[in-house]
Amino acid sequence: MAQIRAALVHDWLNQLGGAEDVLETLAGLYPGAPIYTSIYAPDRMPPAYRDWDIRTSFMDRLPLIHRYHQPYLPLYPLAFERMDLSRFDLVISNKSGFCHAVRAGHALHICYCLTPTRYVWGFDDYAAREGLGPAARLALRPMMARLKRRDRAAAARVSHFVAISTEVQRRIQKFYGRESVVIYPPVDTGRFASAADVGDYYLSLGRLIPYKRVELAIQACARLGKKLKVAGSGRDRPRLEALAGPGVEFMGRVLDDRLPVLMARCKAFIFPGLEDFGIAPVQAMAAGRPVIAFAGGGALDTVIDGVTGVLFHEQTSESLAEAIRRFETLHFDPAVIRRHAQRFDRRAFKREFAAFVEKNMHRMGNEGNTGTRGNKGTEW
């Protein structure tokens, strides 16, 4: 494996989230591999990233793009299509946008798909979250149709897809007509441990943006008179603070060294959004705490109802409040919850992903670099 010329591709590097956790693990698996991306804002990313060989597109020079990258969304396909990575043996795209559109030539191109491009295939939801009016939506629809065609064409050039959850696997089949395997994202479960005593608060953690649906946790806890700690920052904070009552504490961004204790002492972690996977709930379970989650997306892969948490089936504060009431009647074993979380540990990801790459590199070598591009199926 050390002899393979590998390149990593990532959509953008101006904010931190689960995608960057995956990128950091991939960079550890393939040390020295250059990282191709559309934009890179060193001042907004961890200092360790400055040791990486990061190569950006023409978009990195556009005005204010490091802080406001959304207005430039139509340019991302062009930026990645211009990247010729055909000199590499292995290309791994860590994708939720258009980074899988790079030109890989005869290289083995494995797309680790966080989701098919959300603002294209889920345009109506995206437009609602961003507050776009009817006129703007109507004007943008022809562009979205063109972006769908380019996104599907880029997907056809990928050798193999790997999905982060069964929900994303379903979307890959629906939107791209491609099969995929599921390898769950890496979670550093070793950072977390159970606490001897548990506090009297529920916990929500993550970026404060509309689709996270943090308002449901705020409203449900207010309805029941429960304490809620909201950890994280984002543009939705003013709206959420206006909704909150005296039982809600906004903590802002929590430092990494404080997070394990905050997780371990909560009564339960509340996860009301529809996520492609969701790393924070797994972190909470690694700390032995149950998760109260909306029954959709990645939560269906990670939360076992009645064993590691409680699922609610409507994204309403009433449904969430009922789930909290049910949670308080049940008993949960922290040791069982922790063992379940370890299924998603970083070591499991490294082992499974490296084995998948090795198997397909070997197959491609046996086939003389033929028969992989556009392959509709993957044995695993």
TORSEVEX-983392 format. One line per field, with one value per residue (C-alpha): z, y, x; residue number from 1. Coordinates in steps of 0.1 Angstrom, whole numbers. Each point is the difference from the previous one (the first is absolute). Layout:
<sites>
w: Z:...
v: Y:...
u: X:...
resi: NUM:...
</sites>
This chain:
<sites>
w: 0:7:-37:-12:-13:18:0:22:-11:23:-8:19:31:17:27:24:2:-5:-35:14:26:-30:-19:30:3:-38:3:27:-21:-30:15:-25:-25:-14:8:-28:9:-13:27:32:28:23:27:3:2:25:0:-8:-35:-8:-1:-28:-37:-8:-37:-8:-31:-16:24:29:-14:-3:23:35:-9:31:21:-24:-23:-7:-26:-22:0:-38:-6:20:-29:-22:27:5:-36:-8:24:-19:25:-27:11:33:6:26:4:30:-1:33:-14:9:-28:-34:9:-17:-33:-2:-30:12:-33:5:37:25:11:32:11:37:-3:30:-21:-37:-5:24:-15:-34:9:30:-15:15:35:-5:-14:30:25:-18:-1:-38:-12:-28:-27:9:0:-34:-14:13:-12:-35:16:24:-30:-16:32:4:-34:8:34:-15:-27:26:20:-31:-2:36:3:33:25:37:20:36:9:-14:-7:-21:-17:-10:-14:-20:-17:-5:-14:-16:-9:17:26:30:32:35:21:30:6:26:35:27:26:22:11:19:31:23:31:35:4:-26:1:-4:-35:-35:-27:-36:-18:-35:-24:6:-35:-10:-12:33:15:34:5:5:30:14:-4:13:31:7:-3:26:22:-6:0:-33:-8:-36:-11:-33:-20:-33:-18:15:36:2:-12:25:29:-8:4:31:36:33:-1:-31:3:-32:5:-33:-15:25:2:-9:35:16:-24:15:35:-14:-20:29:25:-21:6:-37:-33:-21:-38:-18:-35:-30:-5:-26:29:32:19:32:9:-2:22:25:-1:4:33:10:-5:-19:-30:-8:-38:-29:-17:-33:-18:18:33:-13:-3:33:26:12:13:37:2:-8:-1:-12:-35:-8:-34:-7:-1:24:36:10:-13:16:33:0:-7:30:22:-12:5:37:5:-13:13:-20:6:-6:-6:-27:-16:-1:-16:-27:-7:-5:-33:-14:13:-21:0:-16:-27:-8:-1:-22:-24:-4:-8:-25:-18:0:-14:-29:-7:-4:-22:-22:-4:-10:-26:-15:9:-18:11:30:-13:2:16:13:27:27:16:37
v: 0:24:0:12:35:12:33:12:24:20:25:30:8:30:-16:-29:-29:-37:1:14:-29:-24:20:0:-38:-4:22:-23:-31:16:22:24:-3:35:14:17:23:30:25:0:25:-8:24:-18:-36:-19:10:-36:4:24:-30:-16:4:19:10:23:10:34:5:6:35:12:28:-9:-37:-12:14:-2:-30:-7:27:-16:-35:0:2:-31:-25:20:4:-38:-10:20:-21:-27:-27:-27:-3:-16:-37:7:29:2:27:9:14:18:26:-3:-12:-34:19:-1:-17:-32:-16:-36:4:-19:27:-9:25:0:15:21:7:6:37:14:34:-16:-31:15:35:7:-8:20:30:-1:-1:29:21:2:14:-15:23:-10:-37:3:18:-25:-32:0:3:-29:-22:7:-8:-32:-11:9:-17:-32:1:4:-29:-22:5:-12:-36:-9:17:-4:13:12:-14:-21:32:14:-33:3:35:-11:-27:24:30:-15:-35:-14:-28:6:-15:15:8:21:33:0:10:4:-20:-3:36:-7:-20:-4:23:-13:27:14:36:12:15:-12:9:13:5:11:29:23:0:-5:-36:-12:7:10:20:-34:-8:35:-2:-35:6:32:-19:-26:24:-17:16:1:9:11:-3:14:32:12:24:-14:9:33:-16:-29:23:19:-33:-12:2:2:-38:3:8:10:-11:11:-21:-25:-7:-35:-8:10:-20:-36:11:20:-31:-24:20:7:-19:-6:15:15:-3:14:6:-22:-8:-21:-17:21:-3:18:-27:-27:22:2:-38:-5:20:-25:24:-8:20:13:3:6:-33:8:2:-13:-3:-31:-16:12:1:-32:10:-11:-11:29:27:9:9:24:-1:35:31:19:12:-20:-32:7:9:-33:-18:18:-12:-35:2:9:-32:-23:-13:1:-18:23:-30:-13:34:4:-34:9:33:-18:-15:35:5:16:-33:-18:26:-2:-38:-2:28:-11:-35:13:21:-29:-24:23:10:-37:-6:30:-13:-34:16:21:33:-10:-8:23:34:3:-34:-3:-25:-6:-33:2
u: 0:29:9:-34:-2:-31:-19:-29:-27:-23:-27:12:21:-14:-21:1:-25:-3:15:32:2:-1:26:24:-4:6:31:13:-6:18:27:15:-28:-8:-35:-18:-28:-19:9:22:-2:30:-12:-33:14:21:37:10:-15:28:24:-21:6:-32:-6:-29:-20:-4:-29:23:7:-36:-12:-12:-3:17:-28:-29:4:-37:-5:26:-16:-5:38:10:-6:23:27:2:-4:31:21:19:10:7:36:-10:-7:-27:-24:-23:-27:-16:-32:-31:2:18:35:-6:0:38:16:15:8:10:6:-22:-25:-18:-27:-7:-34:-13:-31:-9:4:-26:-7:-7:-20:-18:-4:-34:11:32:-18:-24:29:18:-32:-3:-33:-22:15:36:-9:-16:30:24:-18:15:35:-8:-11:34:19:-19:12:36:-2:-14:27:27:-14:2:38:5:14:-18:-22:1:-29:1:-35:-28:-19:28:4:-37:5:31:-21:-30:19:31:-12:31:4:22:12:-5:30:-9:20:28:-8:26:-19:31:-3:-32:-8:-29:-4:-7:-28:-24:-13:-36:3:-6:26:-1:33:9:0:-29:-15:-36:0:14:-35:13:-32:-18:22:-5:-38:-3:21:-20:-32:12:19:33:35:17:36:6:36:13:-1:-15:-22:-32:10:-20:-32:5:7:-32:-19:18:-13:19:7:23:37:19:36:15:28:12:38:10:13:-34:-22:5:-11:-29:-12:6:-21:-31:-32:-3:13:-28:4:-30:14:0:37:18:18:6:33:-12:-25:27:22:-28:-4:37:-4:-27:-29:-32:-11:-35:0:-23:-6:16:33:31:-18:-17:35:14:-29:-17:-34:-4:36:23:-26:-35:-12:-28:-18:-12:21:-22:6:-30:14:34:-16:-18:33:15:-29:5:38:-5:-20:28:33:32:33:30:22:-23:-2:38:5:-24:18:33:-14:6:35:27:19:-29:-2:37:0:-31:9:36:-12:-25:27:25:-26:-9:35:9:-31:9:35:-12:-24:28:-18:-32:-35:-2:-11:-37:-3:-36:8:27:6:9
resi: 1:2:3:4:5:6:7:8:9:10:11:12:13:14:15:16:17:18:19:20:21:22:23:24:25:26:27:28:29:30:31:32:33:34:35:36:37:38:39:40:41:42:43:44:45:46:47:48:49:50:51:52:53:54:55:56:57:58:59:60:61:62:63:64:65:66:67:68:69:70:71:72:73:74:75:76:77:78:79:80:81:82:83:84:85:86:87:88:89:90:91:92:93:94:95:96:97:98:99:100:101:102:103:104:105:106:107:108:109:110:111:112:113:114:115:116:117:118:119:120:121:122:123:124:125:126:127:128:129:130:131:132:133:134:135:136:137:138:139:140:141:142:143:144:145:146:147:148:149:150:151:152:153:154:155:156:157:158:159:160:161:162:163:164:165:166:167:168:169:170:171:172:173:174:175:176:177:178:179:180:181:182:183:184:185:186:187:188:189:190:191:192:193:194:195:196:197:198:199:200:201:202:203:204:205:206:207:208:209:210:211:212:213:214:215:216:217:218:219:220:221:222:223:224:225:226:227:228:229:230:231:232:233:234:235:236:237:238:239:240:241:242:243:244:245:246:247:248:249:250:251:252:253:254:255:256:257:258:259:260:261:262:263:264:265:266:267:268:269:270:271:272:273:274:275:276:277:278:279:280:281:282:283:284:285:286:287:288:289:290:291:292:293:294:295:296:297:298:299:300:301:302:303:304:305:306:307:308:309:310:311:312:313:314:315:316:317:318:319:320:321:322:323:324:325:326:327:328:329:330:331:332:333:334:335:336:337:338:339:340:341:342:343:344:345:346:347:348:349:350:351:352:353:354:355:356:357:358:359:360:361:362:363:364:365:366:367:368:369:370:371:372:373:374:375:376:377:378:379:380
</sites>
